[in-house]
């Protein structure tokens, strides 16, 4: 299986680590031993390409020690992502770049579209394509007889889209709700313990829960993108993050969090998607939940998704203490799905 | 798809209801519209057979109104389960009889074995075959190129075995734990509220959580069978319910439950399976859990399974308020898996 990496940030590097230096710790990754990396294209740190396979371990070490690829490296070349997706030969596009809400999921959507048009599979860790263009891209994939997969975009490798496809056959999903943004959940939790908002944000960055720019988390955009993805895939909607009613946690202070606690409740940023007479809709908003609500249990960087169907009582999937391994596994799980056909 | 029902108790009848009188409520069941019931064999209430298809709605009504099939019914015949499995022509055996711990899963295991030997698929709601004979039967299924499925045996239709097969590809499961028996969980919960043990048992029977004979629940046998199933399938063990360390709730009184509550804890019957230097092992036992433990949240008839893997932080699947639809869906989900190939 020949793969092209677009982006080589935290997720791509953790994947590379699992598949090379830490490979012996993970026997289940054996089916990916024949993976050939035909290219790694980054936005600012150069690109490495080779039809015979880039040395993934070497690329990882170079990026970790220097923060960019060395121009003297044999495979180094000034290819852009767009050029690579349009011209290189690969079986699977790994779209690992960062979501741009401002650019409505571009340029990732164009990369995915181009790869599918060229008859390639796509695995995206970027939420943009599934949140802004799911209907078009999934139809394109069907036409091409290829797969468009994105398990890691919601709750990392914890089963969400695979669960919907493989484990809820014959059920109709009526609505979903959950806590899906770990940065805001961590910050709200720390504020319950008396930490000021700004300090809680810094802590979230220090422990790696929050991005260097946590604005999209705090303003609810990350959560809205996840709601759009769930609305599109599980509920058959055609919703994008701008359609989702959205509230962030920027206006929350310790007083408000404390008042909730004193009344026996926890302030949580809750995600919802549902179908009603107006169609499929989504919402991200602050809610005060009783202590024994299943979402109140979700602390720190955890996440939970509850799925309401026609045939069963609600099913909840909860993720405890995820880290970059969980995110990388979500991408690897999709590659394994492609392997298994 | 031609199916043979062995057993037509609560699960079989709820399936029949979903597929006939309530069919219009569940659009996702469309792929099962071509299901042909070639036989329904019960232990005490007679059997109906027809190579052209038993009238499932008629059979349901007859059983619900009279508690047995009418001997004057055209398809009525005195066939035993063993005879039916050995002689009728069908594509899928639906093994819906009740688990017998005393008989170590028989006669259900023999039915499953015979069907697989005859090259038929098997869907079992009876825990016996997977808890007592998984290794043999799964190998037999592989040899025959047929499937041996049993999703509903643990947590009904909530994804457990399908999740393991489809959503944890490449992960190695290290251990599982959870609350898997709703009768004991309901009884312990009522005792926390001050109800005496015997009264709580009667209530559990009244609301349909407990069987008419709740002994196997109370003594931990039902939980031990589920632990064995999980140990065998998710951990590759060769464990049966007699190998599982087992404690029931028969010796628990209100005082003990109350003491736990006063120390800020909840008494729960916890299921565990794990792999260590001695191999794969299982345990069912009472544990006092802190209030903020994810298992402490599980009230009434709910259930939770936590899966620990090599690559991800723990994943929890929780089932809220299950009823007979959930159990029936577990069987229907397996039939849909067979349909989809």
Interface residues (C-beta under 8 A of the other chain):
Chain A: X18 X25 X26 X27 X28 X29 X31 X32 X156 X157 X158 X159 X162 X163 X165 X166 X167 X168 X169 X170 X171 X172 X292 X294 X297 X306 X310 X311 X312 X313 X314 X315 X316 X317 X318 X319 X320 X321 X322 X323 X325 X326 X329 X332 X333 X336 X337 X340
Chain B: X18 X25 X26 X27 X28 X29 X31 X32 X156 X157 X158 X159 X162 X163 X165 X166 X167 X168 X169 X170 X171 X172 X292 X294 X297 X306 X310 X311 X312 X313 X314 X315 X316 X317 X318 X319 X320 X321 X322 X323 X325 X326 X329 X332 X333 X336 X337 X340
